[in-house]
C-alpha cells in the first residue's frame, strides 16, 4: 500500500549500549586499580631506602670490625723499673764519723750453728731462735751498701750498711739497728771472716766464712 513505511526496530540497540557500558566500567576499574598500585608503590619507597641504608651501614661496620686487630697496640710507655727485689733504697741515715773511709763488700753468710743465750750463756739451737724457717735463711751484703736478711721467720728483711773503722754499722728498713760485731776480718778481700749478731733481743748467733 502506497504511503506506508515499516516502523524502525529499537530493540536491537539495548545489547550494544549494555556492552559499551560494561567495557567503560571495566576500563574505569582498571584505571583506578593502576592508580592505586602506583600510589602504593610511591608510598612504600621511603620505607625501603632507610632499610637499605641501615643494612649498608651495618655491613660496613662489620667489615671494619673484622679488619681491626684483636689486640690493638698499647700507647702506654712500659715501666722503666721491673725489679722485684725487696726495696732497700730507702735513704736510711747511718751516722758516720768525720773523715772516716766508708766501704762495702759482696758476700753471703749462713749461721755456723753456734747460738748462745746472751743472758745466761746457755747453748741454744737455731730452731729455738728462728723457728723451722731458719734452714733456708741467709745474710747477704751487697756492694751497693744494701743487705738482706732472710733468717727471720717473719720473712726477708732488708736495709743498708756501712763498713767504717773495722765495724759494720747496719740498719733495717724498719729503722731497727742490726747488733753485729765483727771478730775477724779477711784482709785479702776486706770481708768479715767471723762475726756474731744478737737476734730477738738476747740470742747470740755466730757466722763464719764457709
Rosetta constraint file for C-alpha pairs under 8 A:
AtomPair CA 10 CA 14 HARMONIC 7.90 0.50
AtomPair CA 12 CA 16 HARMONIC 7.71 0.50
AtomPair CA 13 CA 17 HARMONIC 6.45 0.50
AtomPair CA 14 CA 18 HARMONIC 6.23 0.50
AtomPair CA 15 CA 19 HARMONIC 6.13 0.50
AtomPair CA 16 CA 20 HARMONIC 6.22 0.50
AtomPair CA 17 CA 21 HARMONIC 6.14 0.50
AtomPair CA 18 CA 22 HARMONIC 6.20 0.50
AtomPair CA 19 CA 23 HARMONIC 6.25 0.50
AtomPair CA 20 CA 24 HARMONIC 6.10 0.50
AtomPair CA 21 CA 25 HARMONIC 6.09 0.50
AtomPair CA 22 CA 26 HARMONIC 6.13 0.50
AtomPair CA 23 CA 27 HARMONIC 6.13 0.50
AtomPair CA 24 CA 28 HARMONIC 6.17 0.50
AtomPair CA 25 CA 29 HARMONIC 6.11 0.50
AtomPair CA 26 CA 30 HARMONIC 6.05 0.50
AtomPair CA 27 CA 31 HARMONIC 6.09 0.50
AtomPair CA 28 CA 32 HARMONIC 6.11 0.50
AtomPair CA 29 CA 33 HARMONIC 6.07 0.50
AtomPair CA 30 CA 34 HARMONIC 6.14 0.50
AtomPair CA 31 CA 35 HARMONIC 6.21 0.50
AtomPair CA 32 CA 36 HARMONIC 6.14 0.50
AtomPair CA 33 CA 37 HARMONIC 6.18 0.50
AtomPair CA 34 CA 38 HARMONIC 6.19 0.50
AtomPair CA 35 CA 39 HARMONIC 6.15 0.50
AtomPair CA 36 CA 40 HARMONIC 6.18 0.50
AtomPair CA 37 CA 41 HARMONIC 6.20 0.50
AtomPair CA 38 CA 42 HARMONIC 6.24 0.50
AtomPair CA 39 CA 43 HARMONIC 6.12 0.50
AtomPair CA 40 CA 44 HARMONIC 6.20 0.50
AtomPair CA 41 CA 45 HARMONIC 6.49 0.50
AtomPair CA 42 CA 46 HARMONIC 7.94 0.50
AtomPair CA 44 CA 48 HARMONIC 6.68 0.50
AtomPair CA 45 CA 49 HARMONIC 6.52 0.50
AtomPair CA 46 CA 50 HARMONIC 6.93 0.50
AtomPair CA 47 CA 51 HARMONIC 6.62 0.50
AtomPair CA 48 CA 52 HARMONIC 6.14 0.50
AtomPair CA 49 CA 53 HARMONIC 6.09 0.50
AtomPair CA 50 CA 54 HARMONIC 5.97 0.50
AtomPair CA 51 CA 55 HARMONIC 6.15 0.50
AtomPair CA 52 CA 56 HARMONIC 6.19 0.50
AtomPair CA 53 CA 57 HARMONIC 6.20 0.50
AtomPair CA 54 CA 58 HARMONIC 6.19 0.50
AtomPair CA 55 CA 59 HARMONIC 6.16 0.50
AtomPair CA 56 CA 60 HARMONIC 6.20 0.50
AtomPair CA 57 CA 61 HARMONIC 6.20 0.50
AtomPair CA 58 CA 62 HARMONIC 6.16 0.50
AtomPair CA 59 CA 63 HARMONIC 6.27 0.50
AtomPair CA 60 CA 64 HARMONIC 6.19 0.50
AtomPair CA 61 CA 65 HARMONIC 6.15 0.50
AtomPair CA 62 CA 66 HARMONIC 6.26 0.50
AtomPair CA 63 CA 67 HARMONIC 6.27 0.50
AtomPair CA 64 CA 68 HARMONIC 6.43 0.50
AtomPair CA 68 CA 72 HARMONIC 7.79 0.50
AtomPair CA 86 CA 157 HARMONIC 7.95 0.50
AtomPair CA 86 CA 158 HARMONIC 6.80 0.50
AtomPair CA 87 CA 158 HARMONIC 7.39 0.50
AtomPair CA 88 CA 146 HARMONIC 6.26 0.50
AtomPair CA 88 CA 147 HARMONIC 7.72 0.50
AtomPair CA 88 CA 158 HARMONIC 5.82 0.50
AtomPair CA 88 CA 159 HARMONIC 5.38 0.50
AtomPair CA 88 CA 160 HARMONIC 6.84 0.50
AtomPair CA 88 CA 173 HARMONIC 6.90 0.50
AtomPair CA 89 CA 146 HARMONIC 7.67 0.50
AtomPair CA 89 CA 159 HARMONIC 7.92 0.50
AtomPair CA 89 CA 160 HARMONIC 7.85 0.50
AtomPair CA 90 CA 159 HARMONIC 7.96 0.50
AtomPair CA 90 CA 173 HARMONIC 6.98 0.50
AtomPair CA 92 CA 159 HARMONIC 7.72 0.50
AtomPair CA 92 CA 160 HARMONIC 6.65 0.50
AtomPair CA 92 CA 171 HARMONIC 7.42 0.50
AtomPair CA 92 CA 173 HARMONIC 7.23 0.50
AtomPair CA 92 CA 175 HARMONIC 7.81 0.50
AtomPair CA 94 CA 161 HARMONIC 7.36 0.50
AtomPair CA 94 CA 162 HARMONIC 7.58 0.50
AtomPair CA 94 CA 169 HARMONIC 7.35 0.50
AtomPair CA 94 CA 170 HARMONIC 7.47 0.50
AtomPair CA 94 CA 171 HARMONIC 7.22 0.50
AtomPair CA 96 CA 100 HARMONIC 7.39 0.50
AtomPair CA 96 CA 164 HARMONIC 7.63 0.50
AtomPair CA 100 CA 164 HARMONIC 6.75 0.50
AtomPair CA 100 CA 165 HARMONIC 7.12 0.50
AtomPair CA 101 CA 164 HARMONIC 6.25 0.50
AtomPair CA 101 CA 165 HARMONIC 7.42 0.50
AtomPair CA 102 CA 162 HARMONIC 6.13 0.50
AtomPair CA 102 CA 163 HARMONIC 5.60 0.50
AtomPair CA 102 CA 164 HARMONIC 5.26 0.50
AtomPair CA 103 CA 162 HARMONIC 6.32 0.50
AtomPair CA 103 CA 163 HARMONIC 5.13 0.50
AtomPair CA 103 CA 164 HARMONIC 6.85 0.50
AtomPair CA 104 CA 142 HARMONIC 7.13 0.50
AtomPair CA 104 CA 143 HARMONIC 5.12 0.50
AtomPair CA 104 CA 144 HARMONIC 6.97 0.50
AtomPair CA 104 CA 145 HARMONIC 5.81 0.50
AtomPair CA 104 CA 161 HARMONIC 7.89 0.50
AtomPair CA 104 CA 162 HARMONIC 6.26 0.50
AtomPair CA 104 CA 163 HARMONIC 5.93 0.50
AtomPair CA 105 CA 141 HARMONIC 6.53 0.50
AtomPair CA 105 CA 142 HARMONIC 5.86 0.50
AtomPair CA 105 CA 143 HARMONIC 4.62 0.50
AtomPair CA 105 CA 145 HARMONIC 7.80 0.50
AtomPair CA 105 CA 190 HARMONIC 7.31 0.50
AtomPair CA 105 CA 191 HARMONIC 6.41 0.50
AtomPair CA 106 CA 140 HARMONIC 7.52 0.50
AtomPair CA 106 CA 141 HARMONIC 5.33 0.50
AtomPair CA 106 CA 142 HARMONIC 4.47 0.50
AtomPair CA 106 CA 143 HARMONIC 5.05 0.50
AtomPair CA 106 CA 191 HARMONIC 7.95 0.50
AtomPair CA 107 CA 140 HARMONIC 5.85 0.50
AtomPair CA 107 CA 141 HARMONIC 5.43 0.50
AtomPair CA 107 CA 142 HARMONIC 6.79 0.50
AtomPair CA 107 CA 191 HARMONIC 7.51 0.50
AtomPair CA 108 CA 138 HARMONIC 6.75 0.50
AtomPair CA 108 CA 139 HARMONIC 5.62 0.50
AtomPair CA 108 CA 140 HARMONIC 4.23 0.50
AtomPair CA 108 CA 141 HARMONIC 6.32 0.50
AtomPair CA 109 CA 138 HARMONIC 5.79 0.50
AtomPair CA 109 CA 139 HARMONIC 5.14 0.50
AtomPair CA 109 CA 140 HARMONIC 6.33 0.50
AtomPair CA 109 CA 207 HARMONIC 6.69 0.50
AtomPair CA 109 CA 208 HARMONIC 7.07 0.50
AtomPair CA 109 CA 209 HARMONIC 6.83 0.50
AtomPair CA 109 CA 210 HARMONIC 7.80 0.50
AtomPair CA 110 CA 137 HARMONIC 7.02 0.50
AtomPair CA 110 CA 138 HARMONIC 4.99 0.50
AtomPair CA 110 CA 139 HARMONIC 6.28 0.50
AtomPair CA 110 CA 207 HARMONIC 6.25 0.50
AtomPair CA 110 CA 208 HARMONIC 7.64 0.50
AtomPair CA 111 CA 138 HARMONIC 7.82 0.50
AtomPair CA 111 CA 205 HARMONIC 6.67 0.50
AtomPair CA 111 CA 206 HARMONIC 5.74 0.50
AtomPair CA 111 CA 207 HARMONIC 4.61 0.50
AtomPair CA 111 CA 208 HARMONIC 7.19 0.50
AtomPair CA 112 CA 206 HARMONIC 6.08 0.50
AtomPair CA 112 CA 207 HARMONIC 5.30 0.50
AtomPair CA 112 CA 208 HARMONIC 6.32 0.50
AtomPair CA 113 CA 125 HARMONIC 7.23 0.50
AtomPair CA 113 CA 126 HARMONIC 6.66 0.50
AtomPair CA 113 CA 205 HARMONIC 7.73 0.50
AtomPair CA 113 CA 206 HARMONIC 7.12 0.50
AtomPair CA 114 CA 123 HARMONIC 7.70 0.50
AtomPair CA 114 CA 124 HARMONIC 7.70 0.50
AtomPair CA 114 CA 125 HARMONIC 7.45 0.50
AtomPair CA 114 CA 126 HARMONIC 7.98 0.50
AtomPair CA 114 CA 205 HARMONIC 6.27 0.50
AtomPair CA 114 CA 206 HARMONIC 5.63 0.50
AtomPair CA 115 CA 123 HARMONIC 5.88 0.50
AtomPair CA 115 CA 124 HARMONIC 5.12 0.50
AtomPair CA 115 CA 125 HARMONIC 5.96 0.50
AtomPair CA 115 CA 126 HARMONIC 6.71 0.50
AtomPair CA 115 CA 203 HARMONIC 6.80 0.50
AtomPair CA 115 CA 204 HARMONIC 5.48 0.50
AtomPair CA 115 CA 205 HARMONIC 4.74 0.50
AtomPair CA 115 CA 206 HARMONIC 6.44 0.50
AtomPair CA 116 CA 121 HARMONIC 5.54 0.50
AtomPair CA 116 CA 122 HARMONIC 5.53 0.50
AtomPair CA 116 CA 123 HARMONIC 4.64 0.50
AtomPair CA 116 CA 124 HARMONIC 5.43 0.50
AtomPair CA 116 CA 203 HARMONIC 5.83 0.50
AtomPair CA 116 CA 204 HARMONIC 5.07 0.50
AtomPair CA 116 CA 205 HARMONIC 6.85 0.50
AtomPair CA 117 CA 121 HARMONIC 4.88 0.50
AtomPair CA 117 CA 122 HARMONIC 5.21 0.50
AtomPair CA 117 CA 123 HARMONIC 6.38 0.50
AtomPair CA 117 CA 124 HARMONIC 6.56 0.50
AtomPair CA 117 CA 202 HARMONIC 6.14 0.50
AtomPair CA 117 CA 203 HARMONIC 4.89 0.50
AtomPair CA 117 CA 204 HARMONIC 6.28 0.50
AtomPair CA 118 CA 122 HARMONIC 7.95 0.50
AtomPair CA 118 CA 198 HARMONIC 7.91 0.50
AtomPair CA 118 CA 202 HARMONIC 5.07 0.50
AtomPair CA 118 CA 203 HARMONIC 5.50 0.50
AtomPair CA 118 CA 204 HARMONIC 6.02 0.50
AtomPair CA 119 CA 202 HARMONIC 6.75 0.50
AtomPair CA 124 CA 128 HARMONIC 6.43 0.50
AtomPair CA 124 CA 129 HARMONIC 7.73 0.50
AtomPair CA 125 CA 129 HARMONIC 6.77 0.50
AtomPair CA 126 CA 130 HARMONIC 5.92 0.50
AtomPair CA 126 CA 131 HARMONIC 7.20 0.50
AtomPair CA 126 CA 134 HARMONIC 6.83 0.50
AtomPair CA 126 CA 205 HARMONIC 7.99 0.50
AtomPair CA 127 CA 131 HARMONIC 4.38 0.50
AtomPair CA 127 CA 132 HARMONIC 5.67 0.50
AtomPair CA 127 CA 133 HARMONIC 8.00 0.50
AtomPair CA 127 CA 134 HARMONIC 6.76 0.50
AtomPair CA 129 CA 199 HARMONIC 7.72 0.50
AtomPair CA 129 CA 200 HARMONIC 7.62 0.50
AtomPair CA 129 CA 203 HARMONIC 6.96 0.50
AtomPair CA 130 CA 134 HARMONIC 5.47 0.50
AtomPair CA 130 CA 151 HARMONIC 6.77 0.50
AtomPair CA 130 CA 152 HARMONIC 5.72 0.50
AtomPair CA 130 CA 153 HARMONIC 5.74 0.50
AtomPair CA 131 CA 153 HARMONIC 6.38 0.50
AtomPair CA 132 CA 153 HARMONIC 7.71 0.50
AtomPair CA 133 CA 137 HARMONIC 7.11 0.50
AtomPair CA 133 CA 151 HARMONIC 7.25 0.50
AtomPair CA 133 CA 152 HARMONIC 7.40 0.50
AtomPair CA 133 CA 153 HARMONIC 5.47 0.50
AtomPair CA 134 CA 151 HARMONIC 5.21 0.50
AtomPair CA 134 CA 152 HARMONIC 6.85 0.50
AtomPair CA 134 CA 153 HARMONIC 6.91 0.50
AtomPair CA 136 CA 150 HARMONIC 7.83 0.50
AtomPair CA 136 CA 151 HARMONIC 7.44 0.50
AtomPair CA 137 CA 149 HARMONIC 7.39 0.50
AtomPair CA 137 CA 150 HARMONIC 4.72 0.50
AtomPair CA 137 CA 151 HARMONIC 4.07 0.50
AtomPair CA 137 CA 152 HARMONIC 7.44 0.50
AtomPair CA 138 CA 149 HARMONIC 6.14 0.50
AtomPair CA 138 CA 150 HARMONIC 5.48 0.50
AtomPair CA 138 CA 151 HARMONIC 5.81 0.50
AtomPair CA 139 CA 147 HARMONIC 7.42 0.50
AtomPair CA 139 CA 148 HARMONIC 5.97 0.50
AtomPair CA 139 CA 149 HARMONIC 4.64 0.50
AtomPair CA 139 CA 150 HARMONIC 6.49 0.50
AtomPair CA 139 CA 151 HARMONIC 7.17 0.50
AtomPair CA 140 CA 147 HARMONIC 5.48 0.50
AtomPair CA 140 CA 148 HARMONIC 5.36 0.50
AtomPair CA 140 CA 149 HARMONIC 6.57 0.50
AtomPair CA 141 CA 145 HARMONIC 7.36 0.50
AtomPair CA 141 CA 146 HARMONIC 6.27 0.50
AtomPair CA 141 CA 147 HARMONIC 4.46 0.50
AtomPair CA 141 CA 148 HARMONIC 6.84 0.50
AtomPair CA 142 CA 146 HARMONIC 5.39 0.50
AtomPair CA 142 CA 147 HARMONIC 5.81 0.50
AtomPair CA 145 CA 160 HARMONIC 5.54 0.50
AtomPair CA 145 CA 161 HARMONIC 5.42 0.50
AtomPair CA 145 CA 162 HARMONIC 6.40 0.50
AtomPair CA 146 CA 158 HARMONIC 7.31 0.50
AtomPair CA 146 CA 159 HARMONIC 5.68 0.50
AtomPair CA 146 CA 160 HARMONIC 4.24 0.50
AtomPair CA 146 CA 161 HARMONIC 6.05 0.50
AtomPair CA 147 CA 158 HARMONIC 5.63 0.50
AtomPair CA 147 CA 159 HARMONIC 5.46 0.50
AtomPair CA 147 CA 160 HARMONIC 5.80 0.50
AtomPair CA 147 CA 161 HARMONIC 7.01 0.50
AtomPair CA 148 CA 156 HARMONIC 6.66 0.50
AtomPair CA 148 CA 157 HARMONIC 5.66 0.50
AtomPair CA 148 CA 158 HARMONIC 4.31 0.50
AtomPair CA 148 CA 159 HARMONIC 6.59 0.50
AtomPair CA 149 CA 156 HARMONIC 5.58 0.50
AtomPair CA 149 CA 157 HARMONIC 5.17 0.50
AtomPair CA 149 CA 158 HARMONIC 6.16 0.50
AtomPair CA 150 CA 155 HARMONIC 5.92 0.50
AtomPair CA 150 CA 156 HARMONIC 4.13 0.50
AtomPair CA 150 CA 157 HARMONIC 6.25 0.50
AtomPair CA 151 CA 155 HARMONIC 7.51 0.50
AtomPair CA 151 CA 156 HARMONIC 7.25 0.50
AtomPair CA 152 CA 156 HARMONIC 6.89 0.50
AtomPair CA 152 CA 157 HARMONIC 7.89 0.50
AtomPair CA 157 CA 172 HARMONIC 7.02 0.50
AtomPair CA 157 CA 173 HARMONIC 7.48 0.50
AtomPair CA 158 CA 172 HARMONIC 5.70 0.50
AtomPair CA 158 CA 173 HARMONIC 5.86 0.50
AtomPair CA 159 CA 170 HARMONIC 7.20 0.50
AtomPair CA 159 CA 171 HARMONIC 5.63 0.50
AtomPair CA 159 CA 172 HARMONIC 4.08 0.50
AtomPair CA 159 CA 173 HARMONIC 4.65 0.50
AtomPair CA 160 CA 170 HARMONIC 5.77 0.50
AtomPair CA 160 CA 171 HARMONIC 5.68 0.50
AtomPair CA 160 CA 172 HARMONIC 6.59 0.50
AtomPair CA 160 CA 173 HARMONIC 7.49 0.50
AtomPair CA 161 CA 168 HARMONIC 6.75 0.50
AtomPair CA 161 CA 169 HARMONIC 5.44 0.50
AtomPair CA 161 CA 170 HARMONIC 4.00 0.50
AtomPair CA 161 CA 171 HARMONIC 6.31 0.50
AtomPair CA 162 CA 168 HARMONIC 5.78 0.50
AtomPair CA 162 CA 169 HARMONIC 5.32 0.50
AtomPair CA 162 CA 170 HARMONIC 6.47 0.50
AtomPair CA 163 CA 167 HARMONIC 5.57 0.50
AtomPair CA 163 CA 168 HARMONIC 4.62 0.50
AtomPair CA 163 CA 169 HARMONIC 6.37 0.50
AtomPair CA 164 CA 168 HARMONIC 6.45 0.50
AtomPair CA 164 CA 169 HARMONIC 7.41 0.50
AtomPair CA 166 CA 182 HARMONIC 7.79 0.50
AtomPair CA 167 CA 181 HARMONIC 7.13 0.50
AtomPair CA 167 CA 182 HARMONIC 6.51 0.50
AtomPair CA 168 CA 180 HARMONIC 6.85 0.50
AtomPair CA 168 CA 181 HARMONIC 7.28 0.50
AtomPair CA 168 CA 182 HARMONIC 7.26 0.50
AtomPair CA 169 CA 177 HARMONIC 7.95 0.50
AtomPair CA 169 CA 178 HARMONIC 7.37 0.50
AtomPair CA 169 CA 180 HARMONIC 7.55 0.50
AtomPair CA 170 CA 177 HARMONIC 5.99 0.50
AtomPair CA 170 CA 178 HARMONIC 5.31 0.50
AtomPair CA 170 CA 179 HARMONIC 7.91 0.50
AtomPair CA 170 CA 180 HARMONIC 7.86 0.50
AtomPair CA 171 CA 175 HARMONIC 6.08 0.50
AtomPair CA 171 CA 176 HARMONIC 5.60 0.50
AtomPair CA 171 CA 177 HARMONIC 4.25 0.50
AtomPair CA 171 CA 178 HARMONIC 5.58 0.50
AtomPair CA 172 CA 176 HARMONIC 5.19 0.50
AtomPair CA 172 CA 177 HARMONIC 6.09 0.50
AtomPair CA 172 CA 178 HARMONIC 6.86 0.50
AtomPair CA 178 CA 197 HARMONIC 7.34 0.50
AtomPair CA 178 CA 198 HARMONIC 7.92 0.50
AtomPair CA 179 CA 197 HARMONIC 5.53 0.50
AtomPair CA 179 CA 198 HARMONIC 5.56 0.50
AtomPair CA 179 CA 199 HARMONIC 7.61 0.50
AtomPair CA 180 CA 195 HARMONIC 7.09 0.50
AtomPair CA 180 CA 196 HARMONIC 5.83 0.50
AtomPair CA 180 CA 197 HARMONIC 4.42 0.50
AtomPair CA 180 CA 198 HARMONIC 6.75 0.50
AtomPair CA 181 CA 195 HARMONIC 5.53 0.50
AtomPair CA 181 CA 196 HARMONIC 5.54 0.50
AtomPair CA 181 CA 197 HARMONIC 6.47 0.50
AtomPair CA 182 CA 192 HARMONIC 6.45 0.50
AtomPair CA 182 CA 194 HARMONIC 6.16 0.50
AtomPair CA 182 CA 195 HARMONIC 4.16 0.50
AtomPair CA 182 CA 196 HARMONIC 6.65 0.50
AtomPair CA 183 CA 192 HARMONIC 7.91 0.50
AtomPair CA 183 CA 193 HARMONIC 7.78 0.50
AtomPair CA 183 CA 194 HARMONIC 5.56 0.50
AtomPair CA 183 CA 195 HARMONIC 5.14 0.50
AtomPair CA 183 CA 196 HARMONIC 7.77 0.50
AtomPair CA 184 CA 192 HARMONIC 6.03 0.50
AtomPair CA 184 CA 193 HARMONIC 5.20 0.50
AtomPair CA 184 CA 194 HARMONIC 5.00 0.50
AtomPair CA 184 CA 195 HARMONIC 6.80 0.50
AtomPair CA 185 CA 190 HARMONIC 6.61 0.50
AtomPair CA 185 CA 191 HARMONIC 5.90 0.50
AtomPair CA 185 CA 192 HARMONIC 4.34 0.50
AtomPair CA 185 CA 193 HARMONIC 4.91 0.50
AtomPair CA 185 CA 194 HARMONIC 6.92 0.50
AtomPair CA 186 CA 190 HARMONIC 5.44 0.50
AtomPair CA 186 CA 191 HARMONIC 5.24 0.50
AtomPair CA 186 CA 192 HARMONIC 5.69 0.50
AtomPair CA 186 CA 193 HARMONIC 5.26 0.50
AtomPair CA 187 CA 191 HARMONIC 7.10 0.50
AtomPair CA 192 CA 208 HARMONIC 7.97 0.50
AtomPair CA 192 CA 209 HARMONIC 7.92 0.50
AtomPair CA 193 CA 208 HARMONIC 5.60 0.50
AtomPair CA 193 CA 209 HARMONIC 5.34 0.50
AtomPair CA 194 CA 206 HARMONIC 7.62 0.50
AtomPair CA 194 CA 207 HARMONIC 5.72 0.50
AtomPair CA 194 CA 208 HARMONIC 4.25 0.50
AtomPair CA 194 CA 209 HARMONIC 6.56 0.50
AtomPair CA 195 CA 206 HARMONIC 6.04 0.50
AtomPair CA 195 CA 207 HARMONIC 5.40 0.50
AtomPair CA 195 CA 208 HARMONIC 6.46 0.50
AtomPair CA 196 CA 204 HARMONIC 6.44 0.50
AtomPair CA 196 CA 205 HARMONIC 5.45 0.50
AtomPair CA 196 CA 206 HARMONIC 4.24 0.50
AtomPair CA 196 CA 207 HARMONIC 5.74 0.50
AtomPair CA 197 CA 204 HARMONIC 5.75 0.50
AtomPair CA 197 CA 205 HARMONIC 5.39 0.50
AtomPair CA 197 CA 206 HARMONIC 6.59 0.50
AtomPair CA 198 CA 202 HARMONIC 6.07 0.50
AtomPair CA 198 CA 203 HARMONIC 5.26 0.50
AtomPair CA 198 CA 204 HARMONIC 4.46 0.50
AtomPair CA 198 CA 205 HARMONIC 6.21 0.50
AtomPair CA 199 CA 203 HARMONIC 5.17 0.50
AtomPair CA 199 CA 204 HARMONIC 6.39 0.50
AtomPair CA 199 CA 205 HARMONIC 7.05 0.50
